[in-house]
Amino acid sequence: MSDIAQEPKSHHEHHTHLDAKSKAILNADAKLANPLRSIPYETLMNDVEVFAQERGLSHLLPVLKKGALVAQDADAYKRHDDMFTDEDRKFLEDEVNHRWRQTGTLYYTVVLSSLAAAVQGMDEAVINGAQLFYPSQFGMDTSTSRGSWLLGLINSAPYLCCATLSCWLTHPLNQWLGRKKTIFITCLISFLTCIWSAMTNTWWHLFISRFFLGFGIGPKSATVPVYAAECAPAAIRGALVMMWQMWTAFGIGFGDLIDLVFYFIPDSGGIKGLNWRLMLASAGIPGLIVCLQVLWAPESPRWLIGKGRYEDAFNELCRLRFSPVQAARDLYYIHILLEAENEMKKGRNRVVEMFTIPRNRNAALASWIVMFGQQFCGVNVIAYYSSNIFSQSGFSNTSALAATVGFGALNWLFAIPAIFTIDTFGRRNLLLFTFPCMAACLLITGFSFWDTFREGRIAGVSIGIYLFAVFYSPGEGPVPFTYSAEAFPLYIRDIGMSFATATTWFWNFVLSITWPSLVLAFKPQGAFGWYAAWCMILWFLILLFVRETKGKTLEELDQVFSVPARVHAAYGLRQIPYGIRKFILFQNPTPEDLYQAESESEESSNVGDDATKKEARQNVGAVP
């Protein structure tokens, strides 16, 4: 499938003709790709002097000038020998040659982000073991329609909160409090609500406590990856964002292990159901650790600059980088980028434009598909209900929990290669390869319940679930958040990510609340068959409407998403016979090049004449 992603040029070409608004976005993104591009040396130095004076940074003027030069051109230090010291050159070269050689403060931030992701996974996972016990204690007969719906409602409560309330609080919380305090508050909420849920004695009380857990899960899921990205240097930024998914998977596996450990705890001191209560409470402990850890972490420099706190931002960047030149470079570049973004946003209804401008609408559709697919591929059916599934197949409760730990471990281990495969094979190709495999695994799992022999049924269910984890973790596991973060143009990216995050949590809630009733109505065979069918539907949706974004610049992404949906859908259908000829018949068909940059196909027009540029300025509010 990698040949499809590379799409070398052939006689099949689609010339992307952009409308005026799409050209406006392209011109704006070209500016945001490097706002300092083409500024003459003297002008740049004068701009830095004005910046230093206005922001009270005159005492940093020499280092700011060096930083601005490197922000404009990463190799500027090679041409200005009189300005840069040997130490400056060493640190700037190490960024390229030894990208993982970073400061202790940055690695402290990485550990914090990873632990916060593990908190997220544990919050989601511990209910898996607890549901073996609390339904009977609360008088919930899960073999009835009412009991199955109550079980689904309790398990899905945090995700109902995420989809309806907490995800939409992410922006105001970050604006008012900053990244650090938002992480602190959400982890504190996770800790308190986990303890609260362990002290409940009725199903509705447990539902309320888990609903409030959603206020810890939702904003944290959107804030921590952004915080890590804003603190990290560009060379390792993508890998750190990827770690969110990997360490969330680790938290799920660790939560499953905790369930197994606490299973054997007997009731004590008159406390009934001590084991499941400890399971739920244990998920809060890592959250408390993050609350304490975040107090010594740096604040996001970008957030500080957005609040006009330039001196504080420079000090934090000095903690995160080895040299003042690196800190000054990032400070000035973030400042210029924020000014360009703010200029773009003036007088625009960004929510409306996300759906009315074809380039944005195509990105929103693709993002919605991959986020919806992350839930309706069926993974969280296993993540939240695997103990019940294994138990129904013939495992004892302890064996079911042990088998669940195996799923969690595979989910984490196979998320690690995704750090490399996502940029090697491409987002779209990984999805197109793994979705049919996940469908087959779900069918194996469901159909194994027809086996009348216990050992065969257990083997079939285990193999199906474990292979599902192997295919999910490097594909639909990490791709949705990575894809959604890069699909939208910069000026609506924050709104686009809120839309994408709310999408995944809403369908997470739908899946969680309906699974017990689905199993009751259609048995495991029909329930797993339902999600296997969705995997194949999603395969076609991805083929038709999800565009490849691997290795694309901002300008190239504008070209990719400006291709009309019907044109891309027709291209996707043509890939079916191409794939059959290449991968089944082992022929060597000519791959089709769908995209041709407008700068190539219409070079004479130079991406728009004067009238188009004038309209672009009016639409974007930025100088091209």
Disulfide bonds with the S-S distance in Angstrom:
none
